[in-house]
Amino acid sequence: MSLSRLYFVLSKIDVREVGGMQIDAQKQLAIDLLLLGEKKTDIAVKVGTQRTTLYAWMKDPDFKATMEAQRKDILTQADHYIISKTKTYIDKLDDIAMNGKDQKLQAQACMLLIVNEN
């Protein structure tokens, strides 16, 4: 989801409940931006608060728990995506190993397939 779409969606939500905890749209946006790796100063500006307020939120147990739950969810989704694509990746490596035009690349693909077979 693009950042502008994220802003739009969150602007339509006053309070979001995550894992039994309620979090307002401003804090949720801060969590989303933190998880994206944005700088804290930039996040404070984007959510319309002071940097000191953002740091206070980051110390709040509910804020921390919500952010951690969302971080874990992102990692779980990424794991599921990678696992769902594993056969495709292996098939592509196999195709390169067997039909590639560059012998060095063929050898590297073979090595990856052999190493990961064990």
Backbone as CSV, one residue per row, in Angstrom:
resi,resn,N_x,N_y,N_z,CA_x,CA_y,CA_z,C_x,C_y,C_z
1,MET,0.856,-1.170,0.000,0.000,0.000,0.000,0.900,1.230,0.000
2,SER,0.583,2.182,-0.851,1.393,3.391,-0.914,1.188,4.224,0.347
3,LEU,2.156,5.071,0.619,2.094,5.900,1.817,0.905,6.852,1.749
4,SER,0.617,7.413,0.570,-0.521,8.323,0.453,-1.835,7.585,0.692
5,ARG,-1.932,6.343,0.214,-3.136,5.527,0.462,-3.248,5.211,1.950
6,LEU,-2.108,4.915,2.569,-2.087,4.634,3.999,-2.585,5.844,4.782
7,TYR,-2.112,7.042,4.425,-2.574,8.259,5.094,-4.086,8.414,4.940
8,PHE,-4.579,8.174,3.712,-6.005,8.316,3.448,-6.825,7.358,4.301
9,VAL,-6.435,6.097,4.297,-7.170,5.093,5.065,-7.154,5.430,6.544
10,LEU,-5.979,5.761,7.068,-5.882,6.053,8.494,-6.620,7.334,8.872
11,SER,-6.725,8.265,7.953,-7.447,9.500,8.264,-8.940,9.243,8.433
12,LYS,-9.434,8.148,7.897,-10.852,7.798,7.995,-11.163,7.000,9.259
13,ILE,-10.126,6.623,9.995,-10.297,5.802,11.188,-9.936,6.633,12.412
14,ASP,-10.828,6.691,13.384,-10.523,7.414,14.619,-9.763,6.534,15.584
15,VAL,-10.219,5.312,15.741,-9.588,4.393,16.676,-9.538,3.021,16.029
16,ARG,-8.411,2.351,16.156,-8.246,1.001,15.637,-7.968,0.088,16.822
17,GLU,-8.582,-1.070,16.811,-8.337,-2.028,17.883,-7.433,-3.126,17.345
18,VAL,-6.317,-3.332,18.011,-5.355,-4.348,17.623,-5.055,-5.186,18.850
19,GLY,-5.344,-6.469,18.764,-5.047,-7.360,19.880,-5.688,-6.925,21.180
20,GLY,-6.899,-6.381,21.095,-7.596,-5.963,22.303,-7.217,-4.570,22.782
21,MET,-6.224,-3.952,22.143,-5.804,-2.610,22.539,-6.315,-1.611,21.516
22,GLN,-6.800,-0.489,21.988,-7.263,0.546,21.083,-6.142,1.534,20.833
23,ILE,-5.998,1.904,19.561,-4.955,2.867,19.209,-5.545,3.842,18.201
24,ASP,-5.324,5.142,18.415,-5.916,6.124,17.510,-5.132,6.199,16.208
25,ALA,-5.733,6.849,15.214,-5.162,6.902,13.871,-3.786,7.568,13.853
26,GLN,-3.606,8.582,14.674,-2.327,9.290,14.727,-1.213,8.355,15.212
27,LYS,-1.494,7.598,16.259,-0.494,6.657,16.771,-0.284,5.502,15.797
28,GLN,-1.355,5.068,15.146,-1.219,3.982,14.176,-0.352,4.410,13.011
29,LEU,-0.532,5.626,12.552,0.309,6.141,11.479,1.768,6.181,11.926
30,ALA,2.005,6.613,13.161,3.371,6.639,13.700,3.955,5.228,13.706
31,ILE,3.167,4.237,14.122,3.640,2.845,14.129,3.970,2.399,12.715
32,ASP,3.080,2.687,11.775,3.319,2.288,10.383,4.613,2.893,9.850
33,LEU,4.836,4.161,10.139,6.042,4.838,9.655,7.298,4.322,10.359
34,LEU,7.188,4.020,11.642,8.320,3.423,12.363,8.682,2.074,11.748
35,LEU,7.664,1.283,11.434,7.913,-0.032,10.847,8.494,0.073,9.436
36,LEU,8.212,1.193,8.777,8.799,1.425,7.452,10.231,1.954,7.540
37,GLY,10.666,2.288,8.771,12.038,2.755,8.970,12.243,4.247,8.782
38,GLU,11.164,4.996,8.815,11.278,6.452,8.668,12.001,7.056,9.876
39,LYS,12.589,8.217,9.675,13.260,8.926,10.766,12.218,9.480,11.717
40,LYS,12.542,9.444,13.000,11.586,9.856,14.027,11.185,11.322,13.885
41,THR,12.109,12.174,13.507,11.788,13.592,13.309,10.767,13.740,12.182
42,ASP,10.968,12.992,11.091,10.039,13.045,9.967,8.667,12.479,10.357
43,ILE,8.681,11.429,11.153,7.419,10.824,11.599,6.622,11.825,12.416
44,ALA,7.280,12.492,13.339,6.593,13.481,14.179,5.920,14.541,13.318
45,VAL,6.613,15.009,12.300,6.037,16.018,11.404,4.837,15.427,10.663
46,LYS,4.992,14.222,10.124,3.923,13.603,9.328,2.675,13.293,10.146
47,VAL,2.844,12.965,11.416,1.663,12.660,12.237,1.151,13.894,12.974
48,GLY,1.866,15.012,12.854,1.401,16.264,13.442,1.600,16.350,14.946
49,THR,2.758,15.895,15.399,3.052,15.965,16.830,4.507,16.358,17.033
50,GLN,4.885,16.520,18.268,6.278,16.832,18.600,7.079,15.527,18.671
51,ARG,8.355,15.640,18.439,9.230,14.462,18.534,9.228,13.892,19.950
52,THR,9.175,14.758,20.941,9.153,14.289,22.333,7.886,13.477,22.615
53,THR,6.773,13.865,21.994,5.530,13.111,22.153,5.676,11.740,21.515
54,LEU,6.297,11.685,20.341,6.530,10.401,19.679,7.365,9.488,20.569
55,TYR,8.414,10.023,21.174,9.256,9.212,22.069,8.456,8.738,23.292
56,ALA,7.564,9.583,23.789,6.714,9.179,24.920,5.793,8.036,24.499
57,TRP,5.223,8.131,23.297,4.381,7.038,22.793,5.176,5.743,22.704
58,MET,6.413,5.862,22.238,7.245,4.674,22.041,7.570,3.976,23.357
59,LYS,7.447,4.683,24.464,7.676,4.084,25.792,6.400,3.485,26.369
60,ASP,5.252,3.856,25.806,3.955,3.388,26.307,3.800,1.884,26.025
61,PRO,3.464,1.085,27.042,3.350,-0.368,26.862,2.349,-0.784,25.781
62,ASP,1.198,-0.124,25.693,0.213,-0.470,24.659,0.737,-0.157,23.260
63,PHE,1.391,0.988,23.126,1.972,1.378,21.842,3.035,0.361,21.428
64,LYS,3.921,0.032,22.383,4.990,-0.937,22.109,4.421,-2.305,21.739
65,ALA,3.400,-2.741,22.469,2.801,-4.053,22.208,2.117,-4.074,20.842
66,THR,1.438,-3.001,20.502,0.782,-2.911,19.196,1.802,-2.936,18.082
67,MET,2.871,-2.162,18.239,3.910,-2.124,17.218,4.578,-3.486,17.066
68,GLU,4.858,-4.149,18.175,5.490,-5.472,18.123,4.568,-6.491,17.456
69,ALA,3.282,-6.436,17.771,2.320,-7.363,17.153,2.259,-7.137,15.644
70,GLN,2.280,-5.886,15.229,2.237,-5.582,13.804,3.548,-5.960,13.114
71,ARG,4.670,-5.763,13.797,5.961,-6.166,13.244,5.980,-7.674,13.024
72,LYS,5.500,-8.428,14.006,5.449,-9.887,13.880,4.528,-10.304,12.745
73,ASP,3.416,-9.612,12.598,2.479,-9.917,11.518,3.132,-9.692,10.159
74,ILE,3.877,-8.604,10.022,4.579,-8.319,8.770,5.586,-9.429,8.470
75,LEU,6.351,-9.835,9.484,7.335,-10.904,9.287,6.665,-12.218,8.931
76,THR,5.546,-12.520,9.567,4.813,-13.749,9.263,4.310,-13.725,7.826
77,GLN,3.766,-12.591,7.402,3.287,-12.466,6.027,4.438,-12.623,5.039
78,ALA,5.579,-12.042,5.353,6.745,-12.168,4.477,7.205,-13.618,4.400
79,ASP,7.239,-14.297,5.537,7.615,-15.719,5.550,6.664,-16.541,4.692
80,HIS,5.373,-16.308,4.834,4.380,-17.052,4.057,4.559,-16.796,2.565
81,TYR,4.852,-15.546,2.219,5.056,-15.210,0.808,6.268,-15.952,0.251
82,ILE,7.371,-15.897,0.978,8.597,-16.563,0.520,8.388,-18.061,0.405
83,ILE,7.755,-18.650,1.403,7.495,-20.093,1.375,6.605,-20.450,0.191
84,SER,5.597,-19.614,-0.087,4.693,-19.904,-1.203,5.405,-19.816,-2.549
85,LYS,6.502,-19.097,-2.619,7.252,-18.925,-3.869,8.451,-19.867,-3.987
86,THR,8.736,-20.647,-2.955,9.940,-21.482,-2.944,10.029,-22.404,-4.154
87,LYS,8.943,-23.088,-4.489,8.965,-23.998,-5.644,9.295,-23.230,-6.923
88,THR,8.735,-22.048,-7.080,9.020,-21.222,-8.256,10.498,-20.869,-8.312
89,TYR,11.062,-20.477,-7.159,12.478,-20.115,-7.115,13.360,-21.311,-7.464
90,ILE,13.033,-22.454,-6.909,13.827,-23.663,-7.167,13.707,-24.064,-8.631
91,ASP,12.501,-23.995,-9.185,12.312,-24.319,-10.602,13.129,-23.388,-11.486
92,LYS,13.173,-22.117,-11.135,13.948,-21.145,-11.926,15.444,-21.444,-11.834
93,LEU,15.916,-21.743,-10.626,17.327,-22.122,-10.462,17.642,-23.378,-11.267
94,ASP,16.740,-24.345,-11.236,16.920,-25.586,-11.986,16.990,-25.297,-13.479
95,ASP,16.140,-24.411,-13.952,16.152,-24.041,-15.376,17.479,-23.377,-15.745
96,ILE,17.951,-22.489,-14.887,19.246,-21.834,-15.149,20.363,-22.868,-15.132
97,ALA,20.331,-23.777,-14.157,21.375,-24.802,-14.045,21.409,-25.699,-15.273
98,MET,20.263,-26.030,-15.809,20.194,-26.970,-16.933,20.256,-26.290,-18.294
99,ASN,19.733,-25.091,-18.410,19.577,-24.468,-19.731,20.255,-23.117,-19.880
100,GLY,20.924,-22.671,-18.826,21.566,-21.361,-18.894,22.650,-21.293,-19.952
101,LYS,22.861,-20.111,-20.511,23.859,-19.928,-21.574,25.256,-19.657,-21.013
102,ASP,25.314,-19.214,-19.781,26.581,-18.891,-19.130,26.972,-20.052,-18.214
103,GLN,28.108,-20.700,-18.518,28.521,-21.876,-17.735,28.799,-21.536,-16.271
104,LYS,29.356,-20.374,-16.025,29.627,-19.972,-14.650,28.318,-19.828,-13.872
105,LEU,27.333,-19.209,-14.501,26.026,-19.049,-13.874,25.355,-20.411,-13.673
106,GLN,25.509,-21.305,-14.643,24.973,-22.659,-14.502,25.584,-23.353,-13.284
107,ALA,26.894,-23.230,-13.146,27.590,-23.867,-12.028,27.125,-23.285,-10.694
108,GLN,26.957,-21.963,-10.643,26.475,-21.324,-9.409,25.068,-21.799,-9.062
109,ALA,24.219,-21.912,-10.068,22.847,-22.388,-9.832,22.870,-23.825,-9.333
110,CYS,23.725,-24.646,-9.924,23.849,-26.041,-9.475,24.303,-26.096,-8.021
111,MET,25.281,-25.280,-7.671,25.781,-25.263,-6.304,24.680,-24.846,-5.318
112,LEU,23.914,-23.846,-5.682,22.816,-23.416,-4.815,21.807,-24.535,-4.625
113,LEU,21.509,-25.236,-5.700,20.550,-26.336,-5.601,21.104,-27.470,-4.743
114,ILE,22.381,-27.770,-4.903,23.006,-28.857,-4.125,23.095,-28.477,-2.655
115,VAL,23.573,-27.272,-2.373,23.751,-26.825,-0.988,22.413,-26.789,-0.260
116,ASN,21.397,-26.328,-0.923,20.087,-26.203,-0.299,19.307,-27.515,-0.285
117,GLU,19.789,-28.516,-0.972,19.147,-29.838,-0.956,19.363,-30.501,0.394
118,ASN,20.493,-30.207,1.027,20.836,-30.848,2.305,20.236,-30.173,3.471
